[in-house]
Amino acid sequence: MNTLKIERFIPLKFAKFISDEIDMAGINTSVNNILVYGIAGGLATFAAIFLFFFVISHFNLGLVLGLSILGMVMFNVFIYVFVEYKIDKRKTFLESFFPDFLQIVSANLRSGISLDRAMLMSLRPEFKYFNDDINNLSRKIYAGETFENGLKEVSERYRSNQLKQSVRMIIEALKYGGATADLLEQISKDLRSQQLVQKEISGQLYMYSIFVAFAGLVAAPALFGLTGQMIGMITKIWGGILQSNPQGFGSVGLSLLRPSPPKITPTEYYYFSLAVIIIVTGFASMIMSAISSGSIVKGFKYTPVFILVGLGIYFVVSHVIIGIFSGIGAA
């Protein structure tokens, strides 16, 4: 049975964008399958949230619809983030060994063989999926495609400026008769120097990463935990005051200075704190990654850990504050 071709109903540019993304991520699937996963998973998430909060927990319909739509959107955002993470991971892996690959190709060229053959002979098992790209390049050349076009196709499979610039210089050297072996060797040296500079910069920014981690991972959850318990205690105190004096306090000094109970309940502040801690710790992991490595995407793998640690500190601080004030009350 033929499956529904959802890609026919979306703009061509959007379909091309998805195709390029999954190609750079090394995901062996079609645009139609990605769209099916996104729509089906989004609808399943919408239904699960709606059933739990409205049918089982009997929350407000408007709030539940908002949460369900947000959940459906976040499911598709998760797919996009996963694809971006795979793209960045492939790029990082390629750039880690690319200078060595160019050095080997340069050595093979000096032995008198052609560039495409030199690239094929330079492959090593540790290059993993890059080997498949070069093998496909070799097959396309034997099938009649030009070496320049095949090399450009390889560069489009990675979101790497280093690879794209290297390919551009290699193609220009082939067109204008440059010393390709010397060029590859010089590119390899320049890329290694660039990697050393990036490591030095990352080391110098290490203290900034520690500060961001402390602020987002420790300080913010601890302050939210302290504030939440303070609101709870003030609410209890005001409850006792209003029982003995339903009219509350009169104005103190100026007419504007009239003591009143908190405008937010402990339950409302509790849910607000959880949402803000999740957001703050999630962004802290991405900011740390951007400072240390220059890529926000690398921080996604640390986001769940940051969120769990932040929530853990929040609950620990809340229970410690409860224990301290209960001890004071008992004394």
C-alpha positions as CSV (number, residue, x, y, z in Angstrom):
1,M,0.0,0.0,0.0
2,N,1.4,3.4,-1.0
3,T,1.9,5.8,1.9
4,L,0.6,9.4,1.8
5,K,3.2,11.7,0.3
6,I,2.9,14.6,2.8
7,E,5.9,16.4,1.2
8,R,3.7,17.2,-1.8
9,F,1.6,19.5,0.4
10,I,4.5,21.7,1.7
11,P,6.5,24.4,-0.1
12,L,9.4,23.1,-2.2
13,K,11.9,25.3,-0.4
14,F,10.9,23.8,3.0
15,A,11.2,20.3,1.6
16,K,14.6,21.1,0.2
17,F,15.6,22.5,3.7
18,I,14.5,19.3,5.4
19,S,16.3,17.2,2.8
20,D,19.6,19.1,3.3
21,E,19.3,18.9,7.1
22,I,18.8,15.1,7.2
23,D,21.6,14.7,4.6
24,M,24.0,16.7,6.7
25,A,22.9,14.8,9.8
26,G,23.7,11.5,8.1
27,I,20.1,10.2,8.8
28,N,19.1,7.6,6.2
29,T,15.5,8.5,5.7
30,S,13.2,10.5,3.4
31,V,11.6,13.9,3.8
32,N,8.2,12.3,3.8
33,N,9.2,10.0,6.8
34,I,10.4,13.0,8.8
35,L,7.1,14.8,8.2
36,V,5.1,11.7,9.1
37,Y,7.1,11.3,12.4
38,G,6.6,15.0,13.2
39,I,2.9,15.1,12.6
40,A,2.1,11.7,14.1
41,G,4.3,12.3,17.2
42,G,3.0,15.8,17.6
43,L,-0.7,14.6,17.5
44,A,0.1,11.7,20.0
45,T,1.8,14.2,22.4
46,F,-1.2,16.5,22.1
47,A,-3.7,13.7,22.8
48,A,-1.6,12.4,25.8
49,I,-1.4,15.8,27.4
50,F,-5.1,16.5,26.8
51,L,-6.2,13.2,28.3
52,F,-4.0,13.5,31.4
53,F,-4.8,17.1,32.3
54,F,-8.4,17.4,31.1
55,V,-10.0,14.0,31.3
56,I,-8.1,12.7,34.3
57,S,-7.0,15.8,36.3
58,H,-9.9,18.0,35.2
59,F,-7.9,21.1,34.6
60,N,-9.3,24.2,32.8
61,L,-10.0,23.5,29.2
62,G,-8.2,26.6,27.9
63,L,-5.1,25.9,29.9
64,V,-5.1,22.3,28.8
65,L,-5.4,23.2,25.1
66,G,-2.5,25.6,25.5
67,L,-0.4,23.0,27.1
68,S,-1.3,20.4,24.5
69,I,-0.4,22.7,21.6
70,L,2.8,23.6,23.4
71,G,3.6,19.9,23.8
72,M,2.9,19.2,20.1
73,V,5.2,22.1,19.1
74,M,8.0,21.0,21.6
75,F,7.9,17.4,20.2
76,N,8.8,18.8,16.7
77,V,11.3,21.2,18.2
78,F,12.9,18.1,19.9
79,I,13.2,16.4,16.4
80,Y,14.8,19.6,15.0
81,V,17.2,19.9,17.9
82,F,18.2,16.2,17.5
83,V,18.9,16.7,13.8
84,E,21.0,19.8,14.6
85,Y,22.9,17.9,17.2
86,K,23.7,15.1,14.8
87,I,24.8,17.7,12.2
88,D,27.2,19.4,14.7
89,K,28.5,16.0,15.9
90,R,29.4,15.0,12.3
91,K,31.0,18.4,11.7
92,T,33.1,18.2,14.9
93,F,34.2,14.6,14.1
94,L,35.2,15.6,10.6
95,E,37.2,18.6,11.7
96,S,39.0,16.5,14.3
97,F,40.8,14.4,11.7
98,F,40.5,16.5,8.5
99,P,44.1,18.0,8.8
100,D,45.5,14.5,9.1
101,F,43.5,13.3,6.1
102,L,44.8,16.2,4.0
103,Q,48.4,15.4,5.1
104,I,48.0,11.8,3.9
105,V,46.5,12.9,0.6
106,S,49.4,15.3,0.1
107,A,51.9,12.5,0.7
108,N,50.1,10.2,-1.8
109,L,49.9,12.9,-4.4
110,R,53.7,13.3,-4.3
111,S,54.0,9.6,-5.3
112,G,52.5,10.6,-8.7
113,I,48.9,9.3,-8.5
114,S,45.7,11.3,-9.3
115,L,43.9,13.3,-6.7
116,D,40.8,11.2,-6.6
117,R,42.9,8.0,-6.3
118,A,45.1,9.7,-3.6
119,M,42.0,10.5,-1.6
120,L,40.7,7.0,-1.9
121,M,44.0,5.5,-0.7
122,S,44.1,8.0,2.3
123,L,41.0,6.5,3.9
124,R,41.4,4.9,7.4
125,P,38.9,2.9,9.5
126,E,38.9,5.7,12.2
127,F,37.4,8.1,9.6
128,K,34.2,6.2,9.8
129,Y,31.3,7.6,7.7
130,F,33.7,10.0,5.9
131,N,35.0,6.9,4.2
132,D,31.6,6.2,2.7
133,D,31.4,9.7,1.2
134,I,34.8,9.4,-0.5
135,N,34.0,5.9,-1.8
136,N,30.7,7.3,-3.2
137,L,32.7,10.2,-4.8
138,S,35.0,7.6,-6.5
139,R,32.0,5.6,-7.8
140,K,30.4,8.8,-9.2
141,I,33.6,9.7,-11.0
142,Y,33.8,6.3,-12.6
143,A,30.1,6.8,-13.6
144,G,31.0,9.9,-15.5
145,E,30.5,12.8,-13.0
146,T,33.2,15.4,-12.8
147,F,35.6,15.4,-9.9
148,E,34.8,19.1,-9.0
149,N,31.0,18.4,-8.8
150,G,31.5,15.3,-6.8
151,L,33.8,17.1,-4.3
152,K,31.3,19.9,-3.9
153,E,28.6,17.3,-3.1
154,V,30.9,15.8,-0.4
155,S,31.4,19.3,1.1
156,E,27.6,19.9,1.2
157,R,27.1,16.8,3.4
158,Y,28.8,18.6,6.3
159,R,28.1,22.0,7.9
160,S,31.8,22.7,8.0
161,N,33.4,25.9,6.8
162,Q,36.8,24.2,7.0
163,L,35.8,21.5,4.6
164,K,34.0,24.0,2.2
165,Q,36.9,26.4,2.1
166,S,39.4,23.6,1.6
167,V,37.3,22.1,-1.3
168,R,37.1,25.6,-2.9
169,M,40.8,26.0,-2.8
170,I,41.4,22.5,-4.1
171,I,39.1,23.1,-7.1
172,E,40.8,26.4,-7.9
173,A,44.2,24.8,-7.7
174,L,43.0,22.1,-10.2
175,K,41.6,24.7,-12.5
176,Y,44.6,27.0,-12.6
177,G,47.3,24.4,-12.3
178,G,48.5,25.0,-8.8
179,A,50.8,22.7,-6.8
180,T,48.0,20.7,-5.2
181,A,50.3,18.6,-2.9
182,D,51.9,21.7,-1.4
183,L,48.5,23.4,-1.1
184,L,47.0,20.4,0.8
185,E,50.0,20.4,3.2
186,Q,49.7,24.1,3.9
187,I,45.9,23.8,4.5
188,S,46.6,21.0,6.9
189,K,49.1,23.1,8.9
190,D,46.7,26.1,8.9
191,L,43.8,24.0,10.2
192,R,46.0,22.6,13.0
193,S,47.0,26.1,14.0
194,Q,43.4,27.2,14.0
195,Q,42.4,24.2,16.3
196,L,45.2,25.2,18.7
197,V,44.0,28.8,18.9
198,Q,40.4,27.6,19.5
199,K,41.6,25.4,22.4
200,E,43.5,28.4,23.9
201,I,40.5,30.6,23.7
202,S,38.3,27.9,25.3
203,G,40.8,27.6,28.2
204,Q,40.8,31.4,28.7
205,L,37.0,31.4,28.9
206,Y,36.8,28.5,31.3
207,M,36.1,30.8,34.3
208,Y,33.1,32.4,32.6
209,S,31.7,28.9,32.0
210,I,32.0,28.1,35.7
211,F,30.3,31.4,36.6
212,V,27.3,30.6,34.3
213,A,27.1,27.1,35.6
214,F,27.0,28.3,39.2
215,A,24.5,31.1,38.5
216,G,22.1,28.9,36.5
217,L,22.6,25.5,38.2
218,V,23.0,26.4,41.9
219,A,22.2,30.1,42.7
220,A,18.9,30.4,40.8
221,P,17.3,27.1,42.1
222,A,18.5,27.8,45.7
223,L,16.9,31.3,45.6
224,F,13.7,30.0,44.2
225,G,13.6,27.4,46.9
226,L,14.2,29.9,49.6
227,T,11.6,32.4,48.2
228,G,9.0,29.7,47.8
229,Q,9.3,28.7,51.5
230,M,9.2,32.3,52.6
231,I,6.0,32.8,50.6
232,G,4.5,29.7,52.2
233,M,5.4,30.9,55.7
234,I,4.1,34.4,55.1
235,T,0.8,32.9,53.7
236,K,0.4,30.8,56.9
237,I,1.1,33.8,59.1
238,W,-1.5,35.9,57.3
239,G,-4.0,33.1,57.5
240,G,-3.7,33.2,61.3
241,I,-3.9,37.0,61.3
242,L,-7.0,37.1,59.2
243,Q,-8.7,34.5,61.4
244,S,-8.3,36.6,64.5
245,N,-8.8,39.9,62.6
246,P,-10.9,39.5,59.4
247,Q,-10.5,43.2,58.6
248,G,-6.7,42.9,58.4
249,F,-4.4,45.8,59.4
250,G,-5.2,49.4,59.0
251,S,-3.0,51.9,57.2
252,V,0.5,52.4,58.7
253,G,1.7,56.1,58.5
254,L,0.9,57.0,54.9
255,S,-2.3,55.7,53.4
256,L,-0.3,53.7,50.9
257,L,1.5,51.6,53.5
258,R,-1.2,49.0,54.2
259,P,0.1,45.5,55.0
260,S,-1.6,42.8,52.9
261,P,-1.2,39.1,52.3
262,P,0.9,37.9,49.3
263,K,-0.8,38.2,45.9
264,I,0.5,34.8,44.8
265,T,-0.2,31.5,46.4
266,P,2.5,29.0,47.3
267,T,1.1,26.5,44.8
268,E,1.2,29.1,42.0
269,Y,4.8,30.1,42.9
270,Y,5.8,26.4,43.1
271,Y,4.7,25.7,39.5
272,F,6.2,29.1,38.4
273,S,9.5,28.1,40.0
274,L,9.7,24.7,38.3
275,A,9.0,26.3,34.9
276,V,11.6,29.0,35.4
277,I,14.3,26.6,36.7
278,I,13.8,24.3,33.7
279,I,14.2,27.3,31.4
280,V,17.2,28.8,33.2
281,T,19.1,25.6,33.6
282,G,18.4,24.7,30.0
283,F,19.8,28.0,28.7
284,A,22.7,27.8,31.1
285,S,23.9,24.5,29.5
286,M,23.6,26.2,26.0
287,I,25.4,29.3,27.1
288,M,28.2,27.3,28.7
289,S,28.6,25.4,25.4
290,A,28.6,28.6,23.4
291,I,31.4,30.0,25.6
292,S,33.6,26.9,25.8
293,S,33.2,25.5,22.3
294,G,31.5,28.3,20.2
295,S,28.5,26.0,19.5
296,I,25.2,26.1,21.2
297,V,24.2,22.7,19.8
298,K,26.9,20.9,21.8
299,G,25.1,22.0,25.0
300,F,22.0,20.1,24.2
301,K,23.4,16.8,25.5
302,Y,24.0,18.4,28.9
303,T,20.6,20.1,29.1
304,P,18.8,17.1,30.8
305,V,21.6,16.8,33.4
306,F,21.4,20.5,34.1
307,I,17.7,20.5,34.5
308,L,17.7,17.5,36.9
309,V,20.5,19.0,39.0
310,G,18.8,22.3,39.1
311,L,15.5,20.8,40.2
312,G,17.3,18.6,42.8
313,I,19.0,21.6,44.3
314,Y,15.6,23.4,44.4
315,F,13.9,20.5,46.3
316,V,16.9,20.1,48.7
317,V,17.0,23.8,49.6
318,S,13.2,23.8,50.1
319,H,13.3,20.8,52.5
320,V,16.3,22.3,54.4
321,I,14.4,25.6,54.9
322,I,11.3,23.7,56.0
323,G,13.5,21.8,58.5
324,I,15.2,25.0,59.8
325,F,11.9,26.8,60.5
326,S,10.1,23.8,61.8
327,G,13.0,23.4,64.3
328,I,12.7,27.0,65.3
329,G,9.0,26.7,65.7
330,A,9.4,23.5,67.9
331,A,12.0,25.4,70.0
